[in-house]
Amino acid sequence: MFDYRVSVDSSNWTGRENNLPQEGGALNAGYTPVDALCNISNKLGNHGLVYNIDWWWESFGTIWTGQTPGYNINLCFAKEEHKLLLPLGEK
């Protein structure tokens, strides 16, 4: 159903610092990726996309560059053209 995958850098969607200097999971998820996902959800919703019909959040990913982690937001879309909406919301 969601055949079109994309990974976006959370730093393009939020400037919020993480609460911990490492990756978290479940209720320990960091502020940075969660804030970015909220911003992405809002942007896609403003364009009329509906969660679990038009798009799906798959997971967070961590990228280590030195001592500081960076975070990717892994998303899936039902239609390939919906991926084009993501750059419209980057800060």
N, C-alpha and C positions, 0 to 999 in steps of 0.2 A: 504494500500500500504506500509506503514512504520510501521510494526507490532513489531519491536524489538527496545525497548527503553533502553537507558542507561543515567545515570547522572554522569558526571565527575567533579572533583574538579578543578576549574580554576587555583588554585595555583600550580597544576602539569603542567600547560601549559604556565604560565607567571609569571614573578616577578614584573610586572609593578604595581605601586600603583594606587589606585582609585583616581579620582579627587574629590570626595565628601565622607564624612564618612557615607553615607547611600546609600541605593538602589536607582537607577534611572530608568526611563522608557523612551522609544522612543528616542528622541534626547538627553535626560539627562542620558542615560545609562553610566555607569562608564567605565573607561579605562580598569580596570582589566578584567571583563568578555568579553568585546569586543575584547581586545587583545588576550585573550585565544581562543575565537571563531575564530579569524583570523588565529591563529597558527594551530588550529584543521582543519580548512578548507584547509589550505595549505598542511598539512600532508595527509589528505584524498585525495586531488587532485593529489598529487605526487604518490599516489598508484592507480590512475586511477578511483577513485570514482567521480561521477558527482552529483553535488547538485541538488536536486529535482527529481533525478532518482534513485540514490543509497542511498542517505541519506538526512535528513532534520533536521534543527535546530528548536526545538520546543519552548524553552524558557530559560530564566535564572532563577535561584533560589537563594535565599539568606539564608545563615546559620549564625545565630548570636552566636558567642562565646565570651561572655563578651561584651566589647564596640565596638569590631571590626567585621564588617560583612565579611563573606566568601561567595564565589559565586560558584554555580554549573552551568554547562552547560548541558542542557537537550537535547539529540539528539535522533533521530529515524533512523532506518536503514531498508532497504528493505530485506536484507539478514542478518541473525544472525551472520554469520562468519565475516562480515565487522566490527563488534564491536571489534574484536580482533586486529584491526589495531591501536586502540587508545593508548594502552600502549606503542607502538613503538615510539610515539612522545613526551612522557612526559619528562620534563626537569629533 
